[in-house]
Amino acid sequence: MVSTSIHSLNADCGLGIAGKVAWLALNMINNTFPGARVDTGLRQGDFVVDDIDPRWEGFRRTTSPARRLCDLFWEHLPLQSMATELGGQVRALEVGCGSGIYGAYLDSALSERVFYRGVDIAPHATWELHRKRGNCDFSVASAAGIHEHLRDANFIFTQSALEHFDGDLIFINQVADFVSQATHPVIQVHLIPSAGCVTTFPWHGIRQYTPRTVSKITRLFPEATQKTLFRLGSARCNALHRRWVTIPGYLGKGDKRQHDSVTYARDLRHAIRNDMDNPAAREACFYALVMKTRCSGRTLDMGH
């Protein structure tokens, strides 16, 4: 098995009308029965925090609900305690790193306690600027050939990347082989689109994820001491995105966020708070998958 999806249509490469219809239909089929055949070791919970305002005033007002929720997740991730759990030094590997912005974030949070390695299929103009910090490096490679870049990594993560990999399980199997042979603790964090993204982000990447398809990933890590799928946001965040972005785009009216960013930012904050307080049953805006192996610390818990 090379993929969690039943098709390989990649919207990143451009699709004609027939291809778009097929992409939509196949993803909807792939997202059916989300609660079937779920890994018995996979815990599911909602990402809930009391403070949704860290750096709120500094974030871009037109940020999508999914992106803002991902940012909130990273801002609340207990990086210092994770570093201690990993032996005091975080050796991070981000696959699909793009500009390397999360390397800069880890550096600002952990300073000398982190070394960051970013890998992407194409180089980015900002890599050289990040390299000047001295505690990071970058390489060009595909996710299918990532094994040589794993080295001694103890923190492996992706942000909005797995949905773009032609064979996401080809990548994950390499990680699983590495983790099974390693003798040190390893933490993984993968932020991935939910089934709701098929209509909020249509024709984006290859696939979305459900607990059933995520289980194809988590079963490859039977030795993991934690496997948790956090739901980031819920029905209100999805509805907000469709109302401000998706539907106006279909109607040829463009992105409403560009015309009234103040109102949008206010509505976004309310949607996130309301979703955290009253999440809809089994509907997510985005997901964060956390797995820990050979870690002696307590379960990383960021919700309920």
N, C-alpha and C positions, 0 to 999 in steps of 0.2 A: 504494500500500500504506500503510495507516494504523496497522497493528498487527503485532506479531510473533506474535500468537496467532490461532487460527482462529475465535475466538468473542469476544463482548463481554459475557458474563455477569459481572456485578460482584457478588461476594459481600459487598462493603461495604454494598450497598443492601438486603441481606436476600434470602434465597432460600427458597422453599418446598421440600418434599421432592423434587418433580420437578426443580426448579431445581438443588438440591444434587447430585442424581444426574447431571444433564446437565453441571454445572460440573466434577465429578470426571472424568467420562468424556472430555469434550472436552479437558481439560488433560492427561490421560494420553495422548491421541492426539497432542496438540501437542508433547508431550515425547518422542515416539518418534524413533528414528534420530538420536540426539544428535550422532553423528559424521559425519553426511552433509552434504555441501555446506557445509563449514566454510570460512570466509574463509582463503585461503592466507597472508594476512598476519597472521593471529591466532595469537599464541603462547599456549600453555596451560602452566600450572605450578601447583604446590602452594605455598600460603602457609606457610612454615616459618621459625620464628625460634627462637633458642636460649632466649631469656628469655620465658616466658609469664606472668611474675609482676608486670609493672609495675602498681602500684596494685591488685594482686590482692586484698589484704585489704580494700580500700575498696569493691570492687564489690558490688552487691546479690546476695546468695547465691542468690536464686531466678531470676537472669538465665538466659534460654534459651541453649543452646549457640550458636545463630546470632548472637544479640545479643552474647554475650561474644567470639566470634570477630571480629565487626565492630569491637568496641571495641579488641581487640588489634591489628587492622589499622590503625586510626587512630592508636593509641599508637605504632606502629612506623613510620608513614609519615614519611619524612625531610623534614619541613616546612621546616626552615631551608635545606636545599640546594635544595628546590623553589622557595623564595622567591628565592634567588639566580639560579636558572635562569630565573625569570620576570621578571628585571630588577630584583630587589630589593624589589619591592612586589607583594603578592598582592591581587588584586581578585577576591574570591571571590563566586560566585553559587551558592546552594543552592536547588534547586527541590523543593518538598514539604518545607519546612523545619520544619513543626510548631512546637514551642516555641522553636526557634532555639538549641538547646543546642550544636550544632556551631559556631555562631558564637562562643559563649563559649569553646569549646575552642580554636578557632583563635586567638582573642585571647590566651588564656593562653599559647599556644605561640609566637606570633609578635609579639605586642604591636603596636608602631607599624608593623610591616611588613605588616599586613593591614587591608583594609577588606572587610567582609562585608555582603552583601545577601541576605536571605532572602525567598523567595516561597512563598506557600501559598494554597490555595483559600479559606481562611477565616482570620481573624485569631486570634491566641492571646494569652491574658492576660499572658504573660511578655514580650511584645515591648517594651513600654514600659520594663521594667526593663533589658533588654539595650540599648535605645537610649541609656540614660544613660551608657554607656561612651563614646559619641561616635564610635566607629569602625564602626558598623553601621547598617543600615536594613532595613526590612521593607515588603513590598507584598503586596496581595491580588490574585491572578491565577490563572487556570487554566494548566495545562501547555500547553494548546493555544494560548494567547496569550502566550507567553513572550518573543517576539522583542524587544519594546521594553525588556525588563528585562536583556537580555544586555549592551547598551552596550559598555563596554570590558573586560568580564570576561576574566580570563586563567586562572582556576581555576573550573571548572564541575563541580558534583558533586550527587549524590543519594544518600540513604541510605534503603533500604527504601521507595522511592517509585515507581519505574518500574512495578512490578506493579499499582499502583493507577490508573495513567493509562489512560483509556478508549482513547486512541490513542497508545501510547508512541512510535510512529514519527512522529506529527505533531510531538511535542515534539522528538525527535531530529533530524528534518529541519530544524527551525528552528535548532538548534545547529549542524548541519552547514553550513547557509547562512552563518551568522555566522562560523564557523571558516574557511571557504573564502575569505571576503572580508577577514578580519582580517590585519593585517601583523605582529602581535606573537605571541609564543609562547602556546600554550594547553595546559593540562593538564586532562583530565577524569578523574573517578573516580566510578563508579556501583556501589553495592553492591546486589545483586539476589538474589532467592531462586533456589535450584537446583531441579531436578526433584524432588529428595527432599522438598522442602517441600510437595508436593501431599499427602503423608500426615502430615508433622509439623505443618504449619499448614493443615489443610483448611479450605476456604471462607474464604480470606483473599485479598482483592484479586481480580484477574482472572486472572493467569498466573504461571508460573514460567519459568525460562530454561534453555537448553541451549547448548552451543557452536554448534549449527546455528542456533538462533533469535537468539543474540547476534550471529552473523555478519550478520544482516539490519541490525544497527546498525553494526557496524564497517565494512562495505562502503561506508557513506556517508561515510567519512573516508579516501579513497584516499591523501591526502597525509600521513597520520599517520606519524610516525617510530617510534612504538611503539604496539602494540595487544596487550595482555596480559590474559588471563582467568585470574585467580588462584582456585584452589579453596580455600575456607576450610573446614577440617574435612572429615570424610569419614564412613564408615559408622558408626563408634563414636559420634560425636556425634549422628547421626540416630537410632541405636538408643536412646541415652540419653534423647532427647526423647520418643520414642514410649513408652518404659517409664515415665517419670516423669509425663508430661503427657497425651499423646494417648490411650493405651489406658485409663488410669484414668478419663479424661473420658468415653470411650465407655461404660464400665461404670458410670457414675454415682457414681464414688468421688472425684471432684474432682481437684484438682491436688496430687499427692503432695509437691511441693516445699514446700508451706505447712506440712507436718507434720514434715518432717525436713530442714531446709535445710542443716544441717551435713554430713550424709551426701551430699546432692545436690551441694553445692559441691565436696566431695572427689572424687566420681565425675566431675563435670564437668571438673575439672582433669586427671584421669587420661585421660579420653576425648580431650581436646584434645591432650595430650602424645602419646598413642598414635597418634592420627590423623596428627599431624605426622611422627612417626617412621616410620609404616607406613601411608601413605594407600592406601585401596582404589582399585583401577583405575577411574578415570573417575567415581567417586561423590563428590559434594560435599555439604556441609551448606549452604553459601551461596557466593556468588561476589563477587569484586571485579573490575570491568572498569576497566583503566587505559589511557588513550589520551593520547599526547603529539603535538603538532603544532608545527612550527617551533621545536623545542627543541634547543639545541646540546649540552645535557648528556647524560650517559650514560643508558642505559636504567634506568628505575626497577625494580630487582630486589629482591623481598622473599620469595624462595623458591627452588625448583628445579623 
